[in-house]
Amino acid sequence: MSKIFVIAGLTCREAIRKLFFQIMLLVSLAMLALSLSLSDFDLSGAKDIFIQSFGFGIIYIFGTLMAVVVTAQTIGDEIEQRTYLTLLSKPVSPFHFVFGKFLGIAVLMLFFVLLLLIQTRFLMWMESAKLIKAGATTADFSDFWSVGFGQCIRIMTIVSITMFFASYSTSYVFTIVASVLFVSLGQIRSLMAQLAQEGENATAILSRYLLWLVPDLQRISDVPKLGYESVLYGMLTIIMFILLSCWSFSKRTV
């Protein structure tokens, strides 16, 4: 276990120094801060609800981009510089290497999500306090943290998916494009399930095959509705892609 934690620590420090992560973090925080001003354009007048939706939207979009790009860069650097071969030639198994890398990136992404969740909740609290002072009613935000937890599981799943594509890729571009396409399919899996039932046309047949390959990312993030089922499904998906990444790295020689 010590090997995993050492690799995870080095990976986290390496990823946090990347310019892309730093820029995306600052842009995310700045855009979320602007939600106070943007909420003035919400015709419904429920500024606290607008801030919540805007905050989760920022986490969804920027979290996905950061999970894909940071993972692709981190694993890609190891492959490009051949440092992973040095690690695997020592008493470090592919599992130690892959799980250590995953853990390091996952911790960094969890920090990113938690930071934005805290900022979002603080801004919501400010607006709710204004509404209460004005004698207005506020919405029920009891599921806020469960939704946030679902986003954490979803982003960790994306990290594991990107790690799998990076494990046999030779370029950043392929890893990023393949991961984004795969994740996009995961977000519309429910639509593919509907298309798969529409007869025997090419779209329906293709959808049936894709349903066997693509995990349902909406199901993973829907913790408030599905509860432990959603978390279990997400964890099993993460484990599957980590094991696939271990197998891929064990077969890789260049």
Residue pairs with C-beta under 8 A, 6 or more apart in sequence:
3 91
3 92
3 96
3 100
4 96
4 99
4 100
4 103
5 100
5 103
6 100
7 87
7 92
7 96
7 97
7 100
7 101
7 103
7 104
8 100
8 101
8 103
8 104
8 107
9 104
10 104
11 74
11 100
11 101
11 103
11 104
11 105
12 104
12 105
12 107
12 108
14 74
14 77
14 104
15 21
15 70
15 73
15 74
15 104
15 105
15 108
16 22
16 108
18 70
18 73
18 74
20 66
20 69
20 70
20 73
21 66
21 70
21 108
24 62
24 65
24 66
25 66
25 112
25 115
27 62
28 58
28 59
28 62
28 112
28 116
29 115
29 116
29 119
31 58
32 54
32 55
32 58
32 116
32 119
32 120
32 123
33 119
33 123
35 50
35 51
35 54
35 55
35 123
36 47
36 51
36 123
36 126
36 127
38 50
38 54
39 47
39 50
39 51
39 54
39 127
40 47
42 50
44 50
46 139
47 127
47 130
47 131
48 124
48 127
48 128
48 131
48 138
48 139
48 141
49 139
51 120
51 123
51 124
51 127
52 120
52 124
52 141
52 144
54 120
55 116
55 117
55 119
55 120
55 123
55 124
56 120
56 147
56 148
56 151
58 116
59 113
59 116
59 117
59 120
59 148
59 151
60 151
63 109
63 112
63 113
63 151
63 154
63 155
63 158
64 155
64 158
64 183
66 109
66 112
67 105
67 109
67 155
67 158
67 159
67 162
68 158
68 162
68 176
68 179
68 180
68 183
69 176
70 105
70 108
70 109
71 105
71 159
71 162
71 163
71 166
71 179
72 162
72 165
72 166
72 172
72 175
72 176
72 179
73 172
74 101
74 104
74 105
75 101
75 162
75 163
75 166
75 167
75 175
76 166
76 169
76 171
76 172
76 175
77 83
78 84
78 87
78 101
79 166
79 169
79 170
84 97
84 249
87 97
88 94
88 97
88 249
94 246
94 247
94 249
94 250
95 246
97 249
98 163
98 167
98 242
98 245
98 246
98 249
99 242
99 246
101 163
102 159
102 160
102 163
102 242
102 245
105 159
105 163
106 156
106 159
109 152
109 155
109 156
109 159
110 152
110 155
110 156
113 148
113 151
113 152
113 155
114 148
114 152
117 144
117 145
117 148
121 144
124 141
124 144
128 138
131 137
131 138
132 138
143 224
146 223
146 224
147 221
147 223
147 224
149 223
149 231
150 220
150 221
150 222
150 223
150 224
150 230
151 221
153 220
153 221
153 223
153 230
153 231
153 234
153 235
154 217
154 220
154 221
154 234
156 234
156 238
157 215
157 217
157 220
157 234
157 237
157 238
157 241
158 179
158 183
158 217
160 237
160 238
160 241
160 242
160 245
161 179
161 182
161 183
161 186
161 215
161 241
162 175
162 179
163 241
163 242
163 245
164 241
164 244
164 245
164 248
165 174
165 175
165 178
165 179
165 182
166 175
166 245
167 244
167 245
167 248
167 249
167 252
168 248
168 252
169 175
169 178
182 214
183 217
185 192
185 210
185 214
186 214
186 215
186 216
186 217
186 218
187 217
187 218
189 211
189 214
189 215
189 216
189 217
189 218
189 219
190 216
190 218
192 207
192 210
192 211
192 214
193 207
193 211
195 203
195 204
195 207
196 204
196 207
196 208
196 211
197 204
198 204
215 233
215 237
216 233
219 226
219 230
219 233
220 230
220 233
220 234
220 237
221 230
222 230
223 230
223 231
226 233
